Amino acid sequence: MSAVGVVGCSGADNSTGPGELGGSEAIGGSQGSGGANPSGGAPGTGGGLGIGGTQSTNSAGGATAVANNTGGLPSTGGVQATGGKASTGGANAVGGLTSSTGGSKQTGGNSASGGATGGNISTGGAPVVGGMSATGGTKATGGAATGGAAVGGGTSTVNCSGPALTGGTQHCSSNQTGTTGSFSWSIWSSGSGGCVTPYGVGAAYKTTWNNSGDFLAGMGFQWNETQTYDKYGTITADYAYTRTGTAGGYSYLGIYGWSNNPLIEFYIVDDYYSSGPPNITWGDGVLKGTFTVDGGSYKVFTHTQVNQPSIHGTTTFVQYFSVRQTARQCGRISVTAHFNEWKSLGMPLGNMASARLLTEVGGGVGSVDYTTATMTAQ
């Protein structure tokens, strides 16, 4: 749980940080069936036999009744059928309305910007562990990630303008974990002055900090390190939040967690206080590739932490990063799609220990309020 800094700054020790999901596309529209043929008139009188009554043909906006008549007087009846408006994009139904196709595309998520750049990573105490795993929610579609290509995400139904939440119990210990509802929360810092407040609504929470050093808080899944990520089905996170204040030399908002055997600390970074995305190329950091998911492009990095705090004591371990190149504060993160991409780049995860919606900062005074947040694994 060490925090990571951006290129161009110096003066601190190495640690780690967090990472957010794109909007979704609604598809649909239904196909309308054709209307009924208008019924025809009676045979004509006075000489010949009226044949057939009325015949309906297609016209724009309905059908027109035409009376056919042979051998006598015109047959009575056969009124003009009225109908709906012709809609674009479909084939005409015989004798009735044209079919409709379509649906509208829904975009989502706003890009967050602003803040200051700079700073190196800081060191701190050991990450917190514990809590219970959560299940539930709807399954998001996904698919394996391929380098440089777009991969599938789920359909997000996140309300990016949801109401503010209140209530919950505030926790301000610098190294603590617990459960609220079916989700696990955690708080960790190298200093003091930070708090987390789970709302008890999904994985929604608010966190605040005040010059807390390397400060990290999150809420989501805690597992028992017995299964790889693919055994949990498709893992997704939906979120919307607002943020205030400053974040010191570095910041990561999105998804954060650990696996064991191998011991990996991982981040999916969707937002940051800095003016541009973190570039994890200091030290032995290396860019492994780029791919697109959830409507955004992510750069994938690895970095090694040497003798730093971990979920299993102070040791050396590798960090994985997916860093979104256009920041956002609302959307869906198709977590499994990132894991699949990492695997394809020779970056496997071990048995899963945790995955949480994250806030991590390297100082400053501020807050992040996740008013909409949930994670699913099924």
N, C-alpha and C positions, 0 to 999 in steps of 0.2 A: 504493500500500500504506500510505497514511496511515491513521491510526486515527480513529474517530469517537466522540464523547462523548455523554452523555445530557443531556437538558434539566435545567437547574437548577444547573449547575456552571460554573465559569469558571476562567480562569487558564492555559490552554494553547493551543497552535496546532492548526490543523485537520489531520487525517489520516484513515485509514480503518480498518475492522474486519471480522470474519467473521460467519457465521451457522449446524438439524437437522430427521427424518421420522417420520411417524406410523406407527402400527401398521397392520396389514393385516387384511383380512377374508378368511377362508377360506370358500369355499362348497362345497357338494357334498352328499354323501350319494348312494347309489345306489338304484335302484328294483328291488325284488325281484320276480321273476316267480312266477306261480302254481304251486302244487304239482300233482302228478298225481292223477287220479281213482283212488280205490281200485277194484280189480277186483272183479267180482261173483261170486256163487255159481253153482252149477249148477242146472239146471231141477229142480223138485221131482218126486218119484216118487209113484206111488200114485193115479193118476186123471187129473190134468190136467197140462198142460205148464207148467212154470215159465218165466216170461217175464222176460228182461232181466237177471237177476242183481241187482246192487245199483245203486242210484242215489246219487250223491254230491251233497250240498248244502253250501253254506258254513255254517260255524259259527265262532264266535270261537275262534281258536286252531287251526283245522284243518278237516276235512270229516267229516261223519257219513254213514255208509253206511246206506241204507234198502233193505230187500228188498221188491220188488214181486212179486206172485205171483197168478196167476189159475187158476182151474179145478182145483185140486187141493191137494196139501199145500204148505206153504210151502217155498220153496227154501232150501237150506242155504247157508252161506257169507255173504259180505258183512260183513266185519268193519269196525269203526269205525276210520277213518283218524286217525292222530295227526298233529299238526302243530306248527308254531312259534307263537309268540305274535303276536297281531295288533299291528302297529306303527301309530302314528298318522300322519296326514298323507298317506295315499295311497288309491287306489281298490282295492276288493277284487278280487283275481284270481279268476277262475272256478275253483272246485274246489280251492282251495289257500290259500296264505297271502296276507294283504293286503300290498300293496306299501308300501315305506317310502320316505319322502323326508326331506329335512332336511339335516343337517350342522350344525356349530356355528360360531359366530362367534368369531374370535380377535382379541382386542384387544392392543395393544402400546404400549410406550413409557411411561416414567414422567416425570412433570414434575419438572424441577429447579427449585429455588428457593434463595433465600438470597443472601448476599453483600451488599455495600454499594453504594449508588447514588452517582452524582455523577461529576464529572470532565469535562473537555473533551478534545478530541482533541489528539494531539501530532504533532510533525513528526519526520522522520528522513531516513535515506539513501535511495538509489534501490532499488526493488524488484529482486529477483533474477529472472533469466530463464534459459531453457535447459531441458535435459532432453528426454525422449522422451515421445511420446504412448502411451497404453495402450489396449488394446481387450479385449474378452472379456466373459464373464459372461452373464447372462440378460437378455433385453429386458423392460423394464417397460412396462406399458401407460400411456397418458397421455391426451392430448387437449388441445385448446386451452383456455386459461383465459379466463374471462369475468368482468368486474368484479362483485364481490359474490356470485358463484355458486360452487358447489363444482365442482371439476374433478378429473379422474381421476388417480390415482396408481397405481403398480404394487403387486403383492402382495409384501410384505416377508417374508423368512424370517430376519430378524435374531435371533440368540440374545442377548437382553439380559442374560443372566447367564453369558456365556462365560468360559472360564478365562483367567487372567492369562497374558501372553506374556513371554518373556524373550529375550535375545540381541540381535542387531543391532549396528550400529556407530554410536556417538554422534558428532554433528557440532555444534560450538559456535561456528563463525565467525558473525559478525554479518551477513554478506551472502554466502550460499552456496546453491547448488542442485546436485542430482545425481539419479541414478536408482537405485532398488533394485527388482529384478525388472522388471515392466512399468510401474511408476509413477514419477512424478517427485516429489521432495521439495524443499522450500525452507525457508530460515530467514532472517529479516531483523529487525533491531532498530535503534533509534536510540541504544542504549547497549551494554552488554555483560552477560554473565552468563546468557545463555539457550542452550539446547541442544535438538536434535531427534535422536531415535533411531528410524529406520525398522526395523521388526521383520523385514521380508522376507516377511510373510504378507499378501498383498493390499496394501491401502493403509494397514495398521495402523501406528501409530507412537506414541511417547511424547515429550512435550515438557515441559521445565522452564524456569523463569525465576526470576531473583533481582534485583529492582529494575533490570530491563533497559530501562526507558523504554518506548517503543512497541515491543512485541515481537510478532512474527508468525511462525508456523510452519504448514506444511501439507504434504499429500501427495495426489496424484491425477494429473490430466492436464496435460500441457504440449503445446500445439499450435504451428503455425508461422505463424499469422495469414494463412492463405490461404483459409479457408472459413468460412462462417457456421455457426451452431450446428445448423441444420436439416440440414446435409449430414452430420452425425455420427449421425443417427438419433435415438433417444431416450436422453437422458443421465439416469442415476439414481445415487444414492449410498445405500448401506446402512451404518449405523454403530451402535456402542455404545461408550460411554466412561465413565470416572469422572474426577472432578476434585477437587483439593485446594487449600487455601491461599486467597490473595487475588489480586485482579487490578487494583488501582489504581482509577483513575477511570472506566474503561470496559472492556468485554469483549464479544467476539463469537465464537461457536462455531457452525460449520455449513459453508457453502460460500463460497469466495472465488475471484475470478479477474478476468481482464482481457479486453477485446476491443480491436481497433484499427480505425479508420476506420468509425465514430467511436471515439475513445479513451474507454473506459468502464471504471471500476473497480466491481465488483459484489459484493454480499453477499446470502446467504440465511442469516439469523440464526435458529437454532433454540434457542439457549441463551445464558445470560449470567450473570455472577456477581451482578449487581444484583438488587434485590428485585422489579423489574418490567421490562418490555420497554423497550429503548431507544426514545426518541421523537426521530426525526431531523428536528426542526423548527427547530433553531438556524440562525443565518445565513440563507441563502436556501433552507433545507430546506423541502420542501412535501410534504404527504400527497397522494398521487395516487389512492389507492383501497384497497379491501379485498377479498380473495378467500379462498376456502377450498380447501385441497388437503391430501392426506395426513392427514386427520383433524384439521386445525387451521386457525385463522384467521390470516391474515397481513396486516399493513398494509404498503403499498408507498410508499416515499419516493424523492425525488431530492434531491441536494445537489451544489453546485459547489465544487470545490477549485481555488483560485487560486494559481498558481505553487508547486505542490507536487511532490514526487518521483513519478515514474511509471515505467512500463516503457520509456518513450521520453524520458527526461530530465525535468528540472524544467519543468513546463508547467501549463496550466489544463485541467481535464477534469471530467466529470460522474460522480457516483457514483449507483448504483442500490442500493436496499435492499428486501428482503422481510423483515419482522420478525415472527416467530411470537409470538402474544399469550399462549400458554401454553407455557412452556419445557419441553423434554424432553432426554433424554440417550441415547435409543435410538430407531431407526426408519429409515424410508426418506425421502429427499428426492427428489421428482420434479423434477429440475433443469429439464428442458425445459418442464414446466408453468409454472414461474416465468418463464422466458424468453418464453413465449407470452403470458403475462399482461402482462408489461412491454411487449411489442410492441403489444398491444391498447390500452394506455394511452398510446401515443405515445412509448414509451421503447425504441427499437430498439437492438440490439447490432450490433457490426461483425464483422470476421473474428476468430475465436476465438484467444486467446493461451494461456489457462490456465483451469482450474477444479479446485480442490483442497478436500479436507476441512480445515477451518481451525481454528486457535486464534489469537486475537489478544487481547492485554491491554495495559492502559496503565500497568503497574507492578505492585507487590506481589511476593509470593513464592509460587509454587505450581507445580502440574503438571496436565497433562491426559493421560490414557492411553487412546488408541483401541485397545482390545483386539480389536474387530471393526470392519473398515473395508474397503469396496471400492467402486469406481465402474465403471459400464458405459456404453458409448456405442455403440449399434448399432440 
